[in-house]
């Protein structure tokens, strides 16, 4: 099996069009302007995965005023899934959030996205709630949380 050489780095404005296309491809939604606003205020909250300088994945997360890490989005191009890119992006944003001293990290995932739920569970996220009709197509969201590393040992 071919494993591509992946680089995880901070998002830059020049990545915008590729991230926008990736999000449309992965979610059939375009929240990219919202992500640009987040990037302007929290530049260390947005990372991309590249293969041969092509953006193949991204993750967006930040710390709330309550010191809770929030992962807003994680996506990988279909042709690059199954190569550990999603896991690498998730590890990166967890590391960034935990270095900021979060008490926990929270995210929402589609109820029918078993692959993503399994990835999150493998990284110590637990299902804590469900939000009915969260997505535009009526699908519910599973709320998942992971204790911050500072709190995991107590």
VOBA-1610 file (N, C-alpha, C; in pm, whole numbers, padded with zeros to 5 digits, always signed):
BEGIN
Unk+00083-00118+00000Unk+00000+00000+00000Unk+00088+00125+00000Unk+00055+00221-00083Unk+00128+00346-00093Unk+00089+00439+00021Unk+00188+00486+00095Unk+00163+00584+00201Unk+00227+00715+00159Unk+00146+00817+00134Unk+00201+00944+00088Unk+00280+01016+00197Unk+00375+01099+00155Unk+00451+01184+00247Unk+00363+01303+00283Unk+00320+01309+00407Unk+00224+01411+00452Unk+00295+01514+00539Unk+00262+01640+00516Unk+00311+01750+00599Unk+00191+01815+00666Unk+00199+01835+00797Unk+00096+01908+00871Unk+00156+02045+00903Unk+00085+02150+00863Unk+00134+02286+00888Unk+00017+02379+00912Unk+00049+02499+00962Unk-00056+02598+00983Unk-00114+02641+00849Unk-00242+02666+00849Unk-00313+02720+00734Unk-00255+02857+00699Unk-00251+02886+00569Unk-00220+03021+00523Unk-00329+03063+00425Unk-00343+03193+00408Unk-00450+03245+00321Unk-00441+03185+00181Unk-00322+03153+00135Unk-00307+03094+00001Unk-00370+02955-00009Unk-00403+02893+00105Unk-00469+02762+00106Unk-00621+02773+00092Unk-00674+02894+00096Unk-00818+02915+00106Unk-00898+02839+00000Unk-00861+02853-00126Unk-00942+02791-00232Unk-00941+02638-00222Unk-00827+02581-00184Unk-00820+02435-00171Unk-00902+02387-00051Unk-00897+02461+00059Unk-00976+02423+00177Unk-01125+02435+00146Unk-01162+02540+00076Unk-01303+02560+00040Unk-01352+02443-00047Unk-01273+02406-00147Unk-01311+02294-00235Unk-01318+02163-00156Unk-01224+02143-00065Unk-01222+02021+00015Unk-01346+02014+00104Unk-01382+02126+00165Unk-01501+02124+00250Unk-01627+02097+00170Unk-01638+02158+00054Unk-01755+02132-00032Unk-01761+01985-00070Unk-01644+01928-00100Unk-01636+01787-00138Unk-01672+01695-00021Unk-01622+01727+00098Unk-01642+01639+00213Unk-01779+01655+00278Unk-01830+01778+00285Unk-01951+01804+00362Unk-02066+01862+00281Unk-02039+01896+00155Unk-02139+01963+00071Unk-02188+02092+00137Unk-02098+02157+00209Unk-02125+02285+00275Unk-02005+02375+00254Unk-02026+02504+00275Unk-01915+02599+00264Unk-01917+02691+00385Unk-01835+02655+00483Unk-01817+02739+00603Unk-01683+02810+00599Unk-01620+02812+00482Unk-01483+02862+00472Unk-01468+03008+00514Unk-01568+03091+00491Unk-01557+03231+00535Unk-01553+03238+00688Unk-01627+03152+00753Unk-01624+03145+00899Unk-01484+03103+00945Unk-01425+03007+00876Unk-01291+02961+00913Unk-01188+03072+00892Unk-01206+03152+00787Unk-01115+03263+00763Unk-01123+03362+00880Unk-01243+03389+00927Unk-01258+03477+01043Unk-01188+03418+01165Unk-01207+03289+01190Unk-01137+03224+01301Unk-00987+03237+01284Unk-00939+03213+01163Unk-00796+03222+01136Unk-00742+03361+01165Unk-00817+03465+01129Unk-00771+03602+01151Unk-00754+03631+01300Unk-00841+03576+01383Unk-00833+03601+01527Unk-00750+03496+01601Unk-00749+03374+01550Unk-00679+03263+01616Unk-00597+03186+01512Unk-00488+03245+01463Unk-00413+03181+01353Unk-00357+03043+01386Unk-00338+03013+01514Unk-00284+02882+01550Unk-00394+02777+01570Unk-00514+02806+01521Unk-00624+02711+01539Unk-00664+02640+01410Unk-00585+02657+01305Unk-00623+02609+01172Unk-00501+02544+01108Unk-00510+02414+01079Unk-00398+02339+01022Unk-00443+02266+00896Unk-00349+02248+00806Unk-00375+02172+00684Unk-00276+02057+00674Unk-00319+01952+00604Unk-00231+01842+00568Unk-00205+01854+00419Unk-00079+01844+00380Unk-00045+01854+00238Unk+00034+01732+00194Unk+00015+01697+00068Unk+00093+01595+00000Unk+00141+01660-00130Unk+00270+01667-00148Unk+00327+01734-00266Unk+00268+01874-00284Unk+00260+01949-00175Unk+00209+02087-00173Unk+00061+02100-00206Unk-00011+01990-00212Unk-00156+01992-00235Unk-00226+01973-00100Unk-00323+02059-00069Unk-00399+02045+00055Unk-00492+01924+00041Unk-00474+01827+00130Unk-00555+01705+00125Unk-00640+01687+00251Unk-00623+01777+00348Unk-00701+01770+00470Unk-00685+01898+00550Unk-00778+01919+00643Unk-00767+02034+00732Unk-00839+02007+00863Unk-00803+02084+00964Unk-00869+02078+01095Unk-00875+02219+01151Unk-00986+02250+01217Unk-01007+02380+01280Unk-01052+02358+01423Unk-00985+02420+01518Unk-01024+02409+01658Unk-00970+02525+01738Unk-01038+02560+01846Unk-00990+02669+01931Unk-01036+02649+02074Unk-00989+02737+02162Unk-01023+02731+02303Unk-01131+02835+02332Unk-01238+02792+02398Unk-01346+02884+02435Unk-01308+02959+02563Unk-01387+03059+02598Unk-01360+03133+02721Unk-01373+03044+02845Unk-01448+02933+02833Unk-01462+02839+02944Unk-01346+02740+02952Unk-01242+02762+02870Unk-01125+02672+02863Unk-01163+02533+02814Unk-01258+02529+02721Unk-01294+02404+02655Unk-01242+02410+02512Unk-01172+02308+02471Unk-01128+02299+02332Unk-01246+02260+02245Unk-01258+02326+02131Unk-01367+02295+02037Unk-01306+02263+01902Unk-01332+02144+01853Unk-01292+02108+01718Unk-01412+02133+01630Unk-01399+02229+01539Unk-01511+02268+01454Unk-01522+02183+01329Unk-01409+02143+01274Unk-01414+02065+01150Unk-01284+01990+01130Unk-01297+01871+01073Unk-01183+01791+01031Unk-01226+01718+00905Unk-01149+01734+00799Unk-01185+01668+00673Unk-01059+01626+00598Unk-01072+01516+00524Unk-00964+01464+00439Unk-01026+01429+00304Unk-00957+01463+00196Unk-01006+01427+00063Unk-01025+01276+00054Unk-01130+01234-00014Unk-01164+01091-00022Unk-01048+01005-00071Unk-00976+01052-00172Unk-00866+00972-00228Unk-00750+00953-00131Unk-00747+01030-00023Unk-00635+01024+00072Unk-00676+00964+00207Unk-00801+00924+00219Unk-00846+00864+00345Unk-00784+00727+00364Unk-00773+00686+00489Unk-00716+00554+00518Unk-00565+00554+00525Unk-00503+00672+00520Unk-00357+00683+00527Unk-00309+00749+00655Unk-00397+00765+00753Unk-00358+00825+00881Unk-00355+00977+00882Unk-00405+01039+00776Unk-00401+01186+00768Unk-00500+01247+00868Unk-00620+01193+00875Unk-00717+01242+00973Unk-00665+01229+01115Unk-00603+01115+01145Unk-00546+01092+01278Unk-00434+01193+01306Unk-00350+01219+01207Unk-00240+01315+01226Unk-00293+01456+01251Unk-00396+01496+01176Unk-00458+01627+01198Unk-00522+01634+01336Unk-00591+01528+01375Unk-00655+01525+01506Unk-00551+01534+01617Unk-00442+01458+01605Unk-00335+01464+01706Unk-00279+01605+01715Unk-00260+01669+01601Unk-00204+01805+01600Unk-00294+01901+01675Unk-00423+01902+01645Unk-00512+01999+01709Unk-00531+01966+01857Unk-00532+01838+01893Unk-00539+01801+02035Unk-00417+01856+02108Unk-00299+01838+02049Unk-00176+01889+02109Unk-00182+02041+02128Unk-00226+02111+02025Unk-00236+02257+02032Unk-00332+02299+02143Unk-00449+02235+02148Unk-00549+02270+02248Unk-00502+02236+02389Unk-00439+02120+02406Unk-00394+02080+02539Unk-00279+02168+02588Unk-00195+02214+02498Unk-00088+02307+02538Unk-00145+02438+02591Unk-00267+02467+02554Unk-00334+02588+02603Unk-00410+02562+02733Unk-00400+02440+02785Unk-00456+02409+02917Unk-00605+02383+02922Unk-00662+02329+02814Unk-00806+02303+02816Unk-00841+02193+02916Unk-00961+02205+02972Unk-01011+02103+03065Unk-01068+01984+02989Unk-01123+02011+02871Unk-01177+01905+02787Unk-01181+01955+02644Unk-01197+01862+02552Unk-01210+01894+02410Unk-01342+01836+02363Unk-01417+01915+02290Unk-01552+01876+02246Unk-01562+01889+02095Unk-01644+01804+02036Unk-01673+01811+01893Unk-01809+01749+01867Unk-01861+01776+01748Unk-01983+01710+01703Unk-01948+01631+01577Unk-02012+01516+01562Unk-01990+01431+01446Unk-02125+01375+01402Unk-02139+01358+01271Unk-02265+01301+01220Unk-02289+01164+01283Unk-02412+01142+01321Unk-02451+01015+01382Unk-02419+00896+01292Unk-02424+00916+01160Unk-02402+00807+01065Unk-02257+00797+01017Unk-02166+00874+01073Unk-02026+00872+01029Unk-01945+00781+01121Unk-01957+00651+01097Unk-01892+00551+01182Unk-01740+00562+01178Unk-01684+00590+01061Unk-01538+00600+01049Unk-01485+00711+01140Unk-01548+00829+01133Unk-01504+00941+01217Unk-01525+00911+01365Unk-01641+00854+01399Unk-01666+00822+01540Unk-01561+00725+01593Unk-01525+00626+01513Unk-01423+00530+01557Unk-01287+00596+01573Unk-01253+00689+01483Unk-01127+00763+01497Unk-01128+00839+01629Unk-01234+00912+01656Unk-01241+00991+01779Unk-01235+00902+01903Unk-01306+00789+01900Unk-01303+00697+02014Unk-01162+00644+02036Unk-01089+00619+01928Unk-00952+00568+01941Unk-00858+00672+02003Unk-00902+00797+02004Unk-00824+00906+02063Unk-00887+00952+02195Unk-00959+00860+02260Unk-01016+00881+02394Unk-01134+00978+02401Unk-01202+01000+02289Unk-01326+01077+02293Unk-01439+00981+02330Unk-01535+01032+02405Unk-01651+00953+02445Unk-01778+01024+02402Unk-01878+00946+02365Unk-02008+01003+02329Unk-02076+01052+02456Unk-02117+01180+02456Unk-02178+01237+02577Unk-02319+01292+02554Unk-02358+01312+02430Unk-02489+01370+02404Unk-02524+01349+02257Unk-02649+01376+02225Unk-02694+01374+02086Unk-02775+01501+02062Unk-02756+01559+01946Unk-02833+01679+01908Unk-02916+01640+01786Unk-03047+01622+01804Unk-03132+01582+01691Unk-03135+01689+01582Unk-03141+01644+01459Unk-03158+01731+01341Unk-03053+01842+01335Unk-02932+01812+01372Unk-02824+01912+01378Unk-02779+01958+01240Unk-02775+01864+01147Unk-02725+01895+01012Unk-02840+01932+00919Unk-02805+02001+00812Unk-02906+02052+00718Unk-02995+01943+00661Unk-02940+01823+00646Unk-03019+01713+00590Unk-03102+01640+00695Unk-03102+01690+00819Unk-03181+01630+00925Unk-03108+01527+01010Unk-02986+01494+00973Unk-02908+01396+01050Unk-02874+01455+01188Unk-02877+01369+01287Unk-02840+01411+01423Unk-02689+01415+01438Unk-02644+01490+01538Unk-02501+01496+01571Unk-02478+01426+01704Unk-02369+01354+01711Unk-02323+01297+01837Unk-02220+01395+01893Unk-02239+01437+02018Unk-02142+01522+02085Unk-02042+01429+02153Unk-01914+01453+02125Unk-01809+01371+02184Unk-01713+01461+02261Unk-01659+01409+02371Unk-01566+01485+02454Unk-01448+01398+02494Unk-01339+01466+02518Unk-01217+01404+02567Unk-01165+01493+02679Unk-01128+01433+02790Unk-01071+01511+02900Unk-00936+01567+02857Unk-00906+01690+02897Unk-00775+01748+02871Unk-00668+01669+02943Unk-00549+01666+02888Unk-00442+01583+02944Unk-00411+01619+03089Unk-00426+01746+03125Unk-00401+01786+03263Unk-00501+01724+03359Unk-00618+01690+03307Unk-00726+01639+03391Unk-00740+01488+03383Unk-00672+01424+03288Unk-00689+01280+03268Unk-00628+01198+03381Unk-00531+01253+03452Unk-00461+01177+03555Unk-00522+01192+03694Unk-00629+01267+03706Unk-00689+01291+03838Unk-00816+01214+03856
//
